[in-house]
Amino acid sequence: MSEATASPATPEDIAKLSFEEALGQLETLVRQLEQGQVGLDDAIASYERGAALKRHCAGKLRAAEERIEKITLNADGRPSATPTEIE
């Protein structure tokens, strides 16, 4: 992967956040940016942090989807139960 297409590393403080914590911080940043509560330099820094928070949340969602898929599939790759059987 080239430098231009590589994803930046997730900052350590963001990597430690739960999905809910990261989403809450992202919502706060978006609100501040929408309300124009920050200067240009701070807005750029907030945008960069928001992008990292978004990547972190997306990764957490992917991991959850993979876990659910493992739970719902048999060893042969077929569903272990249909949604109506679960309800």
C-alpha positions as CSV (number, residue, x, y, z in Angstrom):
1,M,0.0,0.0,0.0
2,S,1.4,3.4,-0.9
3,E,1.8,6.3,1.5
4,A,-1.0,8.2,-0.2
5,T,-3.6,5.4,0.3
6,A,-2.4,4.1,3.8
7,S,-4.8,4.8,6.6
8,P,-3.3,6.9,9.4
9,A,-2.7,5.0,12.7
10,T,-5.4,5.4,15.3
11,P,-4.2,7.6,18.2
12,E,-3.7,5.6,21.4
13,D,-6.4,7.6,23.3
14,I,-9.0,6.8,20.6
15,A,-8.0,3.1,20.4
16,K,-8.9,2.7,24.1
17,L,-12.4,4.1,23.6
18,S,-15.5,1.9,23.5
19,F,-17.8,2.4,20.5
20,E,-20.2,4.5,22.5
21,E,-17.5,6.7,23.9
22,A,-16.0,7.3,20.5
23,L,-19.4,8.0,19.0
24,G,-20.2,10.5,21.8
25,Q,-17.0,12.4,21.2
26,L,-17.6,12.4,17.4
27,E,-21.1,13.8,18.0
28,T,-19.7,16.6,20.2
29,L,-17.0,17.5,17.6
30,V,-19.6,17.6,14.8
31,R,-21.9,19.9,16.9
32,Q,-19.0,22.3,17.7
33,L,-18.0,22.4,14.0
34,E,-21.6,23.0,12.9
35,Q,-22.1,25.8,15.4
36,G,-18.8,27.5,14.4
37,Q,-17.5,27.4,18.0
38,V,-13.9,26.8,16.9
39,G,-11.2,28.7,15.0
40,L,-9.7,27.5,11.7
41,D,-6.7,25.6,13.2
42,D,-8.9,24.0,15.9
43,A,-11.5,23.1,13.3
44,I,-8.9,21.3,11.2
45,A,-7.6,19.5,14.3
46,S,-11.2,18.6,15.2
47,Y,-11.8,17.3,11.7
48,E,-8.7,15.1,11.9
49,R,-9.8,13.7,15.2
50,G,-13.3,13.2,14.0
51,A,-12.0,11.2,11.0
52,A,-10.0,9.0,13.4
53,L,-13.0,8.6,15.6
54,K,-15.1,7.6,12.6
55,R,-12.5,5.0,11.5
56,H,-12.5,3.6,15.1
57,C,-16.3,3.3,15.2
58,A,-16.4,1.7,11.8
59,G,-13.8,-0.9,12.9
60,K,-15.8,-1.6,16.1
61,L,-18.9,-2.2,14.0
62,R,-17.1,-4.5,11.6
63,A,-15.8,-6.5,14.5
64,A,-19.3,-6.8,16.0
65,E,-20.7,-7.9,12.6
66,E,-18.0,-10.6,12.3
67,R,-18.8,-11.9,15.8
68,I,-22.5,-12.0,15.1
69,E,-21.8,-13.8,11.8
70,K,-19.7,-16.4,13.6
71,I,-22.5,-16.9,16.2
72,T,-25.2,-17.3,13.6
73,L,-23.4,-19.6,11.1
74,N,-22.9,-23.4,11.5
75,A,-19.5,-25.0,10.8
76,D,-20.7,-25.6,7.2
77,G,-21.4,-21.9,6.6
78,R,-25.1,-22.1,6.7
79,P,-27.3,-20.2,9.1
80,S,-27.8,-22.0,12.4
81,A,-31.3,-20.4,12.8
82,T,-33.5,-18.3,10.7
83,P,-34.5,-14.9,12.1
84,T,-38.1,-16.1,12.8
85,E,-36.7,-19.1,14.8
86,I,-34.8,-16.6,17.0
87,E,-37.8,-14.4,17.8
